[in-house]
Amino acid sequence: MKASQLWFTRPGEVEIRQFVLPELRANEVLVRTLYSAISAGTEMLVYRGQLPAELSLDATLTVHNQKPVYPIQYGYAAVGQIEQVGNELDASLIGKHVFAFQPHASHFVCALDDLIIVPDMTDPLDAVFLANTETAVSLVLDSKPLLGEKIVVLGLGVVGLLVTAILSRFPLGELHVLDKIQQRRNLASKFSVYSAGSPDSITDVDNLKSRLGKQEITNGADLIFELTGSPEALNLAIELCGYSGRIVVGSWYGTKTAELKLGGSFHRNRIQIISSQVSTIAPELRGRWDKARRFSTAWQMIETIQPQTLISHNIPFNSAADAYQLLDKTQGQTIQIVFDYNN
C-alpha cells in the first residue's frame, strides 16, 4: 500500500510524497497514524537548516541515525493504530494504539519492538506528548530538585511547560518562570508558579532578582532550567543563579553560538552548568533507572497533566507546509502544533 510521507527538501521547504510501503516481515506491524506532533526545538533546526553537519539526527534511534542531508524525513512523536501484524505476532495487537519515534507519515511499517503501547486509559491526543514528557522527566531527574529550593524555568515551550507542571508537584520554596510570550506565561500560571514574567521586561527581571535575594551576590536561584533554545539565555541564567547553583541546559542549540559572561558571579559563585539530554540516562541513576522506568513515569505524568490542553493548532497533514511556516514566522501564536491524519 502507499503512504503519504513528509520530507524536508531543503531549508525552509517541505513536501508530501507518496511511497509504497514494504511488505510486512514476520516481526513487523503496519501502523496507521492518527496524530503526530511537531517539535518546535530540534525539528525546527531541521526545517531551518541549522543542524551541525557532523552529527546524526539521533544516534539512539535507528530511523534517525543519519546525517542531516536533504532531502530528509524527520519527526519523533507519532501516535497511531496497528492495522496489520506479521505472521509471528499475535493478531490481538490489531487495533491497539501505539506511540512511535517515527517521521511524519500517514502509515509506516516497523518492528513491534520499536513501538510503545499506549495505556488503555490514555487519550491518543495526550499520548502524542510522550517524547516531550519523557524529556521533561529526564530533565527533572538530572536536576535533582530539593525541598525548599528556589527554581527558575527559562523558556516555556512545550518542554518548559511540562517541566513546570512536573516541578509544581514538588515541595519547593518557589517556582518562577520567564518567557517572552504572554500566552505561554498564562499557561504556566495554571501550574501554581510564584511569578511569570518576560525576560525582555527590565521590571519583571528586577522583580525576580528581588524575590531571589540577588541584592547579595551569593544569593539567587538554587536551580535554573535553560529551555529557550537560545544560547544567549545562559547569560541571564548565570545572572539569576546563586552560590553553587545549578543551571540545567535542556536546549539543543544546533549551530547557534553566543558569547558567555563567565567572569564575575559565574566564577566566584561556583555555578554548575549541566548538560541534560534524553537519549541517555545519567550514570548515577543507571543502577535503578532504565528507559522502561522512565517511560512508565512519563505515562503517569501524562495522566496527571493531560497535556493535550497545550495543543494550540490541530492541522490536517496535507497542510503541513502551512504548519511549518506558521511556527517559523509567528512563533508567538503557537504552543504545540499537531498533525491530524484522520481526514
ABEGO torsion letter per residue (X at the ends): XBBBBBBBABBGBBBBBBBBBBBBBAABBBBBBABBBBBABAAAAAAAGABBAABBABAABAAABBBBBOBBBBEABBBBBBABBBAABBAAABGBBBBBBBBBBABBBBBAAABBBBBAABBAAAAAAAAAAAAAAAAAAAAGBBBGBBBBBBEABAAAAAAAAAAAABBBABBBBBBABAAAAAAAAAAGBABBBBAABAAAAAAAAAAAGAABAABEBABBBBAAGBAAAAAAAAAABBBGBBBBBABBAEABBBBBBABEAAAAAGBBBBBBBAABBBAAAAAABBAAAAAAAAAAAAAAAGAAAABABBBBAAAAAAAAAAAAABAAABABBBBBAAX
